[in-house]
Amino acid sequence: MQLKSVNVSLTKEIEYNGELIKTGIFKQPVSGSVTISATQINGDQQADLKNHGGEHKAVYGFASNHYDYWRKELNKPELSYGQFGENLSISDLDEASLCIGDQLQLGDCILEISQPRVPCFKLGMVMGLPTMPKLFIEHAHTGIYFRIIQAGTVESGQTVERILAHPEQLSVQTLFKAYFNKQFVGADKVMQQAETIGQLSTEWRQKVLSRLK
């Protein structure tokens, strides 16, 4: 894996469907080294702190490979890194093989996988396509949220290495599909497995427990 782009944005207000929406989804690539502190990437902000940011969603990573699919699917060849609201665009960041609790190192920074991303209406807003969240869920290549284990500096071009594989080996994509796909075989077993993983985010633990009940 390789870090292709670091993307940040400050919050801003835009008009959408007759309302003023405050958002930090419009990420833009930045050059040079960027510091990842104990809680976030410097220079980046989230407007909705209930659903974004915090310990379990401090950094959002998205596979640079996914851009080829969406450029073709949406007929938007101009899509550039940061368009999906990701902080880190990483080649081969595979939700099907990376697992909850795995740790990745880039530079001197260590990140731990905490949950899949669940898109909100703002993804449709930035894409100019209200159905985008639904399409994103159906495609099930969600990107990955991380908590910060070790602060450090990152820069485009760095190698990204998995340095710890969680023993439960519950992939980000398996958990996402088990929750959202009603036809998923063995969803209850996946939920039971997820409930035992201490590194799972609070938000997703609540989802899992609700589903088990």
C-alpha atoms as an extended CHARMM CRD file, in Angstrom:
* protein
*
       213  EXT
         1         1  MET       CA              0.0000000000        0.0000000000        0.0000000000  PROA      1               0.0000000000
         2         2  GLN       CA              1.1110000000        3.5500000000       -0.6740000000  PROA      2               0.0000000000
         3         3  LEU       CA             -0.1590000000        6.9270000000        0.4740000000  PROA      3               0.0000000000
         4         4  LYS       CA             -1.1930000000        8.7140000000       -2.7130000000  PROA      4               0.0000000000
         5         5  SER       CA             -2.6340000000       11.9130000000       -1.2550000000  PROA      5               0.0000000000
         6         6  VAL       CA             -3.2700000000       13.6900000000        2.0610000000  PROA      6               0.0000000000
         7         7  ASN       CA             -6.5000000000       15.7020000000        1.9730000000  PROA      7               0.0000000000
         8         8  VAL       CA             -7.8680000000       18.2370000000        4.4560000000  PROA      8               0.0000000000
         9         9  SER       CA            -10.4060000000       21.0270000000        4.6740000000  PROA      9               0.0000000000
        10        10  LEU       CA            -11.7040000000       23.6040000000        7.0820000000  PROA      10              0.0000000000
        11        11  THR       CA            -15.4510000000       23.7220000000        7.6190000000  PROA      11              0.0000000000
        12        12  LYS       CA            -17.5790000000       25.9790000000        5.4730000000  PROA      12              0.0000000000
        13        13  GLU       CA            -21.2400000000       26.7280000000        4.9000000000  PROA      13              0.0000000000
        14        14  ILE       CA            -22.9460000000       26.0080000000        1.6000000000  PROA      14              0.0000000000
        15        15  GLU       CA            -26.5660000000       26.1790000000        0.5020000000  PROA      15              0.0000000000
        16        16  TYR       CA            -28.1510000000       22.8160000000       -0.2390000000  PROA      16              0.0000000000
        17        17  ASN       CA            -31.8540000000       22.1780000000       -0.8190000000  PROA      17              0.0000000000
        18        18  GLY       CA            -32.7070000000       25.5880000000        0.5450000000  PROA      18              0.0000000000
        19        19  GLU       CA            -30.7090000000       25.1710000000        3.7460000000  PROA      19              0.0000000000
        20        20  LEU       CA            -27.2970000000       26.3240000000        4.9330000000  PROA      20              0.0000000000
        21        21  ILE       CA            -25.1710000000       23.2660000000        5.6200000000  PROA      21              0.0000000000
        22        22  LYS       CA            -21.9220000000       23.4610000000        7.5570000000  PROA      22              0.0000000000
        23        23  THR       CA            -19.5070000000       20.7700000000        6.4000000000  PROA      23              0.0000000000
        24        24  GLY       CA            -15.8900000000       19.7180000000        6.1690000000  PROA      24              0.0000000000
        25        25  ILE       CA            -16.4120000000       17.1580000000        3.4120000000  PROA      25              0.0000000000
        26        26  PHE       CA            -14.7840000000       19.1860000000        0.6460000000  PROA      26              0.0000000000
        27        27  LYS       CA            -11.2740000000       17.8280000000        1.1670000000  PROA      27              0.0000000000
        28        28  GLN       CA             -8.3940000000       19.1020000000       -0.9680000000  PROA      28              0.0000000000
        29        29  PRO       CA             -4.9620000000       17.5180000000       -1.4440000000  PROA      29              0.0000000000
        30        30  VAL       CA             -2.0660000000       19.2050000000        0.3350000000  PROA      30              0.0000000000
        31        31  SER       CA              1.6260000000       18.9420000000       -0.4380000000  PROA      31              0.0000000000
        32        32  GLY       CA              4.5170000000       18.2950000000        1.8970000000  PROA      32              0.0000000000
        33        33  SER       CA              4.4450000000       16.6540000000        5.3010000000  PROA      33              0.0000000000
        34        34  VAL       CA              1.3300000000       16.8460000000        7.4580000000  PROA      34              0.0000000000
        35        35  THR       CA              1.1370000000       16.1920000000       11.1860000000  PROA      35              0.0000000000
        36        36  ILE       CA             -1.3620000000       13.7160000000       12.5570000000  PROA      36              0.0000000000
        37        37  SER       CA             -1.8630000000       14.6880000000       16.1930000000  PROA      37              0.0000000000
        38        38  ALA       CA             -3.4190000000       12.5960000000       18.9370000000  PROA      38              0.0000000000
        39        39  THR       CA             -6.9360000000       13.4240000000       17.7410000000  PROA      39              0.0000000000
        40        40  GLN       CA             -6.9020000000       14.5410000000       14.0870000000  PROA      40              0.0000000000
        41        41  ILE       CA             -4.9470000000       15.5980000000       11.0230000000  PROA      41              0.0000000000
        42        42  ASN       CA             -3.7070000000       19.1530000000       11.4170000000  PROA      42              0.0000000000
        43        43  GLY       CA             -5.5300000000       21.5600000000        9.1470000000  PROA      43              0.0000000000
        44        44  ASP       CA             -8.6480000000       19.4230000000        9.0080000000  PROA      44              0.0000000000
        45        45  GLN       CA            -12.0250000000       20.0840000000       10.6120000000  PROA      45              0.0000000000
        46        46  GLN       CA            -15.3580000000       18.3210000000       10.9900000000  PROA      46              0.0000000000
        47        47  ALA       CA            -18.5880000000       20.2480000000       11.3220000000  PROA      47              0.0000000000
        48        48  ASP       CA            -20.8090000000       17.4660000000       12.6650000000  PROA      48              0.0000000000
        49        49  LEU       CA            -18.8680000000       16.1070000000       15.6230000000  PROA      49              0.0000000000
        50        50  LYS       CA            -21.6810000000       13.6950000000       16.5050000000  PROA      50              0.0000000000
        51        51  ASN       CA            -21.1880000000       11.7410000000       13.2910000000  PROA      51              0.0000000000
        52        52  HSD       CA            -17.6170000000       12.6310000000       12.3000000000  PROA      52              0.0000000000
        53        53  GLY       CA            -14.2870000000       12.8850000000       14.0520000000  PROA      53              0.0000000000
        54        54  GLY       CA            -13.6200000000       11.9230000000       17.6320000000  PROA      54              0.0000000000
        55        55  GLU       CA            -11.4520000000        9.0850000000       18.9220000000  PROA      55              0.0000000000
        56        56  HSD       CA            -12.8940000000        6.3480000000       16.7320000000  PROA      56              0.0000000000
        57        57  LYS       CA            -13.1960000000        8.3760000000       13.5250000000  PROA      57              0.0000000000
        58        58  ALA       CA            -10.1530000000       10.5920000000       13.7630000000  PROA      58              0.0000000000
        59        59  VAL       CA             -8.8890000000        9.7600000000       10.2590000000  PROA      59              0.0000000000
        60        60  TYR       CA            -10.7530000000        8.4970000000        7.1940000000  PROA      60              0.0000000000
        61        61  GLY       CA             -8.9370000000        6.4850000000        4.5380000000  PROA      61              0.0000000000
        62        62  PHE       CA            -10.2210000000        5.5540000000        1.0830000000  PROA      62              0.0000000000
        63        63  ALA       CA             -8.6220000000        3.3880000000       -1.5930000000  PROA      63              0.0000000000
        64        64  SER       CA             -7.2530000000        5.3620000000       -4.5240000000  PROA      64              0.0000000000
        65        65  ASN       CA             -8.1420000000        2.3270000000       -6.6640000000  PROA      65              0.0000000000
        66        66  HSD       CA            -11.8520000000        2.9520000000       -6.0800000000  PROA      66              0.0000000000
        67        67  TYR       CA            -11.6530000000        6.1740000000       -8.0800000000  PROA      67              0.0000000000
        68        68  ASP       CA            -11.3920000000        4.2650000000      -11.3700000000  PROA      68              0.0000000000
        69        69  TYR       CA            -14.7080000000        2.5410000000      -10.6680000000  PROA      69              0.0000000000
        70        70  TRP       CA            -16.5560000000        5.7040000000       -9.6980000000  PROA      70              0.0000000000
        71        71  ARG       CA            -15.1310000000        7.7980000000      -12.5390000000  PROA      71              0.0000000000
        72        72  LYS       CA            -16.5990000000        5.2800000000      -14.9550000000  PROA      72              0.0000000000
        73        73  GLU       CA            -19.7910000000        4.5370000000      -13.0340000000  PROA      73              0.0000000000
        74        74  LEU       CA            -20.7120000000        8.2160000000      -12.5790000000  PROA      74              0.0000000000
        75        75  ASN       CA            -19.1880000000        9.3890000000      -15.8590000000  PROA      75              0.0000000000
        76        76  LYS       CA            -17.0630000000       11.8220000000      -13.8800000000  PROA      76              0.0000000000
        77        77  PRO       CA            -13.4800000000       11.4860000000      -15.1720000000  PROA      77              0.0000000000
        78        78  GLU       CA            -12.5530000000       14.6220000000      -13.2440000000  PROA      78              0.0000000000
        79        79  LEU       CA            -12.9500000000       13.0000000000       -9.7950000000  PROA      79              0.0000000000
        80        80  SER       CA             -9.8060000000       13.7290000000       -7.7940000000  PROA      80              0.0000000000
        81        81  TYR       CA             -8.4390000000       12.6050000000       -4.4510000000  PROA      81              0.0000000000
        82        82  GLY       CA            -10.4120000000       13.9190000000       -1.4960000000  PROA      82              0.0000000000
        83        83  GLN       CA            -13.7140000000       13.8190000000       -3.4120000000  PROA      83              0.0000000000
        84        84  PHE       CA            -15.1240000000       11.1580000000       -1.0950000000  PROA      84              0.0000000000
        85        85  GLY       CA            -14.2030000000       13.1780000000        1.9730000000  PROA      85              0.0000000000
        86        86  GLU       CA            -11.1760000000       11.0490000000        2.7700000000  PROA      86              0.0000000000
        87        87  ASN       CA             -8.1450000000       12.3470000000        4.6120000000  PROA      87              0.0000000000
        88        88  LEU       CA             -5.8500000000        9.6800000000        3.2010000000  PROA      88              0.0000000000
        89        89  SER       CA             -6.0620000000        8.2940000000       -0.3440000000  PROA      89              0.0000000000
        90        90  ILE       CA             -4.1900000000        4.9780000000       -0.1750000000  PROA      90              0.0000000000
        91        91  SER       CA             -3.5390000000        2.4830000000       -2.9520000000  PROA      91              0.0000000000
        92        92  ASP       CA             -4.8250000000       -1.0570000000       -2.2940000000  PROA      92              0.0000000000
        93        93  LEU       CA             -6.5940000000       -0.1130000000        0.9410000000  PROA      93              0.0000000000
        94        94  ASP       CA             -8.7680000000       -3.2140000000        0.6420000000  PROA      94              0.0000000000
        95        95  GLU       CA            -11.8240000000       -3.4010000000        2.9000000000  PROA      95              0.0000000000
        96        96  ALA       CA            -12.1890000000       -7.0980000000        2.0230000000  PROA      96              0.0000000000
        97        97  SER       CA             -8.8210000000       -8.0400000000        3.5260000000  PROA      97              0.0000000000
        98        98  LEU       CA             -8.1850000000       -5.3910000000        6.1800000000  PROA      98              0.0000000000
        99        99  CYS       CA             -9.8720000000       -6.1000000000        9.4910000000  PROA      99              0.0000000000
       100       100  ILE       CA            -11.2840000000       -4.3550000000       12.5240000000  PROA      100             0.0000000000
       101       101  GLY       CA             -8.4160000000       -3.8650000000       14.9710000000  PROA      101             0.0000000000
       102       102  ASP       CA             -5.6280000000       -4.1290000000       12.3820000000  PROA      102             0.0000000000
       103       103  GLN       CA             -2.9130000000       -1.4950000000       12.7220000000  PROA      103             0.0000000000
       104       104  LEU       CA             -1.2700000000        0.3090000000        9.8180000000  PROA      104             0.0000000000
       105       105  GLN       CA              1.9230000000        2.3440000000        9.9150000000  PROA      105             0.0000000000
       106       106  LEU       CA              2.8250000000        5.1960000000        7.5810000000  PROA      106             0.0000000000
       107       107  GLY       CA              5.9210000000        7.1560000000        8.4350000000  PROA      107             0.0000000000
       108       108  ASP       CA              6.0790000000        7.3270000000       12.2150000000  PROA      108             0.0000000000
       109       109  CYS       CA              2.2910000000        7.3450000000       12.5360000000  PROA      109             0.0000000000
       110       110  ILE       CA              0.2950000000        4.2670000000       13.5860000000  PROA      110             0.0000000000
       111       111  LEU       CA             -3.4440000000        4.0120000000       12.8800000000  PROA      111             0.0000000000
       112       112  GLU       CA             -5.9040000000        1.3480000000       14.0430000000  PROA      112             0.0000000000
       113       113  ILE       CA             -8.9970000000        0.2850000000       12.0930000000  PROA      113             0.0000000000
       114       114  SER       CA            -12.1290000000        1.0400000000       14.0960000000  PROA      114             0.0000000000
       115       115  GLN       CA            -15.0820000000        0.7800000000       11.6730000000  PROA      115             0.0000000000
       116       116  PRO       CA            -16.4250000000        1.0440000000        8.1170000000  PROA      116             0.0000000000
       117       117  ARG       CA            -17.7320000000        4.3720000000        6.8410000000  PROA      117             0.0000000000
       118       118  VAL       CA            -21.4910000000        4.8840000000        6.5870000000  PROA      118             0.0000000000
       119       119  PRO       CA            -22.2370000000        7.6540000000        4.0670000000  PROA      119             0.0000000000
       120       120  CYS       CA            -24.6300000000       10.4840000000        4.8470000000  PROA      120             0.0000000000
       121       121  PHE       CA            -26.4750000000       12.8990000000        2.5560000000  PROA      121             0.0000000000
       122       122  LYS       CA            -23.3740000000       15.0890000000        2.3280000000  PROA      122             0.0000000000
       123       123  LEU       CA            -21.7310000000       12.5490000000        0.0150000000  PROA      123             0.0000000000
       124       124  GLY       CA            -24.6510000000       13.0750000000       -2.3650000000  PROA      124             0.0000000000
       125       125  MET       CA            -24.2520000000       16.8190000000       -1.9210000000  PROA      125             0.0000000000
       126       126  VAL       CA            -20.5740000000       16.8940000000       -2.8470000000  PROA      126             0.0000000000
       127       127  MET       CA            -21.1860000000       14.5640000000       -5.8120000000  PROA      127             0.0000000000
       128       128  GLY       CA            -24.2390000000       16.4370000000       -7.0330000000  PROA      128             0.0000000000
       129       129  LEU       CA            -26.1640000000       13.1560000000       -6.8840000000  PROA      129             0.0000000000
       130       130  PRO       CA            -28.7410000000       12.5850000000       -4.1050000000  PROA      130             0.0000000000
       131       131  THR       CA            -28.7010000000        8.8060000000       -4.6560000000  PROA      131             0.0000000000
       132       132  MET       CA            -24.9460000000        8.5900000000       -4.0880000000  PROA      132             0.0000000000
       133       133  PRO       CA            -25.1550000000        7.3300000000       -0.4720000000  PROA      133             0.0000000000
       134       134  LYS       CA            -27.3760000000        4.4380000000       -1.6180000000  PROA      134             0.0000000000
       135       135  LEU       CA            -25.0240000000        3.5930000000       -4.4910000000  PROA      135             0.0000000000
       136       136  PHE       CA            -22.0620000000        3.7750000000       -2.1350000000  PROA      136             0.0000000000
       137       137  ILE       CA            -23.6560000000        1.3360000000        0.3150000000  PROA      137             0.0000000000
       138       138  GLU       CA            -24.5820000000       -1.0820000000       -2.4630000000  PROA      138             0.0000000000
       139       139  HSD       CA            -21.0010000000       -1.0620000000       -3.7870000000  PROA      139             0.0000000000
       140       140  ALA       CA            -19.7460000000       -1.8700000000       -0.2490000000  PROA      140             0.0000000000
       141       141  HSD       CA            -16.2920000000       -0.3730000000       -0.7590000000  PROA      141             0.0000000000
       142       142  THR       CA            -16.7280000000        2.0230000000        2.1020000000  PROA      142             0.0000000000
       143       143  GLY       CA            -13.2820000000        3.1840000000        3.0290000000  PROA      143             0.0000000000
       144       144  ILE       CA            -12.0060000000        2.8090000000        6.5690000000  PROA      144             0.0000000000
       145       145  TYR       CA            -12.1130000000        4.8940000000        9.7370000000  PROA      145             0.0000000000
       146       146  PHE       CA             -9.0790000000        4.8770000000       12.0310000000  PROA      146             0.0000000000
       147       147  ARG       CA             -8.2460000000        5.8520000000       15.5620000000  PROA      147             0.0000000000
       148       148  ILE       CA             -4.7640000000        7.2530000000       16.1500000000  PROA      148             0.0000000000
       149       149  ILE       CA             -2.4560000000        4.9790000000       18.1240000000  PROA      149             0.0000000000
       150       150  GLN       CA              0.7330000000        6.9760000000       17.5620000000  PROA      150             0.0000000000
       151       151  ALA       CA              0.8760000000       10.5580000000       16.3230000000  PROA      151             0.0000000000
       152       152  GLY       CA              3.3770000000       11.4840000000       13.6340000000  PROA      152             0.0000000000
       153       153  THR       CA              3.9080000000       13.0550000000       10.2450000000  PROA      153             0.0000000000
       154       154  VAL       CA              2.7100000000       11.7190000000        6.9140000000  PROA      154             0.0000000000
       155       155  GLU       CA              3.4400000000       12.6460000000        3.3160000000  PROA      155             0.0000000000
       156       156  SER       CA              2.3010000000       11.4830000000       -0.1070000000  PROA      156             0.0000000000
       157       157  GLY       CA              4.4750000000        8.7020000000       -1.4690000000  PROA      157             0.0000000000
       158       158  GLN       CA              5.0110000000        6.9600000000        1.8670000000  PROA      158             0.0000000000
       159       159  THR       CA              4.6180000000        3.2080000000        2.1540000000  PROA      159             0.0000000000
       160       160  VAL       CA              1.6540000000        2.0540000000        4.2460000000  PROA      160             0.0000000000
       161       161  GLU       CA              2.2650000000       -1.2400000000        6.0430000000  PROA      161             0.0000000000
       162       162  ARG       CA              0.0140000000       -3.4430000000        8.1140000000  PROA      162             0.0000000000
       163       163  ILE       CA              2.0510000000       -4.0190000000       11.2630000000  PROA      163             0.0000000000
       164       164  LEU       CA             -0.5830000000       -5.8360000000       13.3110000000  PROA      164             0.0000000000
       165       165  ALA       CA             -3.3130000000       -8.2160000000       12.1660000000  PROA      165             0.0000000000
       166       166  HSD       CA             -6.1530000000       -8.6200000000       14.6580000000  PROA      166             0.0000000000
       167       167  PRO       CA             -6.6320000000      -12.2970000000       15.5760000000  PROA      167             0.0000000000
       168       168  GLU       CA            -10.3920000000      -12.2480000000       14.9360000000  PROA      168             0.0000000000
       169       169  GLN       CA             -9.7990000000      -11.3530000000       11.2700000000  PROA      169             0.0000000000
       170       170  LEU       CA            -13.2150000000       -9.7620000000       10.7360000000  PROA      170             0.0000000000
       171       171  SER       CA            -12.8530000000       -7.7110000000        7.5760000000  PROA      171             0.0000000000
       172       172  VAL       CA            -14.2840000000       -4.2200000000        7.3120000000  PROA      172             0.0000000000
       173       173  GLN       CA            -16.3070000000       -5.2370000000        4.2610000000  PROA      173             0.0000000000
       174       174  THR       CA            -17.7170000000       -8.3910000000        5.8500000000  PROA      174             0.0000000000
       175       175  LEU       CA            -18.9910000000       -6.4100000000        8.8250000000  PROA      175             0.0000000000
       176       176  PHE       CA            -20.4920000000       -3.7520000000        6.5560000000  PROA      176             0.0000000000
       177       177  LYS       CA            -22.2420000000       -6.2690000000        4.2980000000  PROA      177             0.0000000000
       178       178  ALA       CA            -23.5200000000       -8.3080000000        7.2220000000  PROA      178             0.0000000000
       179       179  TYR       CA            -25.1520000000       -5.1960000000        8.6450000000  PROA      179             0.0000000000
       180       180  PHE       CA            -26.5820000000       -3.6390000000        5.4800000000  PROA      180             0.0000000000
       181       181  ASN       CA            -27.2730000000       -6.5950000000        3.1670000000  PROA      181             0.0000000000
       182       182  LYS       CA            -30.4270000000       -8.4110000000        4.2540000000  PROA      182             0.0000000000
       183       183  GLN       CA            -29.4860000000      -11.3990000000        2.0830000000  PROA      183             0.0000000000
       184       184  PHE       CA            -26.0890000000      -11.8260000000        3.7410000000  PROA      184             0.0000000000
       185       185  VAL       CA            -25.6690000000      -15.4370000000        4.8860000000  PROA      185             0.0000000000
       186       186  GLY       CA            -24.4270000000      -15.7770000000        8.4490000000  PROA      186             0.0000000000
       187       187  ALA       CA            -25.0410000000      -12.1710000000        9.4730000000  PROA      187             0.0000000000
       188       188  ASP       CA            -25.8340000000      -13.1450000000       13.0860000000  PROA      188             0.0000000000
       189       189  LYS       CA            -22.5100000000      -14.9500000000       13.4520000000  PROA      189             0.0000000000
       190       190  VAL       CA            -20.6980000000      -11.8940000000       12.1150000000  PROA      190             0.0000000000
       191       191  MET       CA            -22.5050000000       -9.6740000000       14.6270000000  PROA      191             0.0000000000
       192       192  GLN       CA            -21.6000000000      -12.0520000000       17.4520000000  PROA      192             0.0000000000
       193       193  GLN       CA            -17.9610000000      -12.0190000000       16.3610000000  PROA      193             0.0000000000
       194       194  ALA       CA            -17.9230000000       -8.2180000000       16.0420000000  PROA      194             0.0000000000
       195       195  GLU       CA            -19.3070000000       -7.8070000000       19.5500000000  PROA      195             0.0000000000
       196       196  THR       CA            -16.2060000000       -9.5230000000       20.9790000000  PROA      196             0.0000000000
       197       197  ILE       CA            -13.7240000000       -7.1540000000       19.2930000000  PROA      197             0.0000000000
       198       198  GLY       CA            -12.6610000000       -4.4710000000       21.7280000000  PROA      198             0.0000000000
       199       199  GLN       CA            -11.2500000000       -2.2620000000       18.9830000000  PROA      199             0.0000000000
       200       200  LEU       CA            -14.6560000000       -1.8400000000       17.3090000000  PROA      200             0.0000000000
       201       201  SER       CA            -15.8830000000        1.7510000000       17.5860000000  PROA      201             0.0000000000
       202       202  THR       CA            -18.6040000000        2.6980000000       20.0560000000  PROA      202             0.0000000000
       203       203  GLU       CA            -20.9420000000        3.6420000000       17.2050000000  PROA      203             0.0000000000
       204       204  TRP       CA            -20.6380000000        0.2720000000       15.5180000000  PROA      204             0.0000000000
       205       205  ARG       CA            -20.7700000000       -1.6340000000       18.7940000000  PROA      205             0.0000000000
       206       206  GLN       CA            -24.1720000000       -0.0460000000       19.3840000000  PROA      206             0.0000000000
       207       207  LYS       CA            -25.2590000000       -1.0630000000       15.8700000000  PROA      207             0.0000000000
       208       208  VAL       CA            -24.0960000000       -4.6240000000       16.4790000000  PROA      208             0.0000000000
       209       209  LEU       CA            -25.7760000000       -4.9260000000       19.8890000000  PROA      209             0.0000000000
       210       210  SER       CA            -29.0110000000       -3.5010000000       18.4860000000  PROA      210             0.0000000000
       211       211  ARG       CA            -28.9670000000       -6.0590000000       15.6800000000  PROA      211             0.0000000000
       212       212  LEU       CA            -28.2720000000       -8.9320000000       18.0860000000  PROA      212             0.0000000000
       213       213  LYS       CA            -31.2680000000       -7.9180000000       20.1960000000  PROA      213             0.0000000000
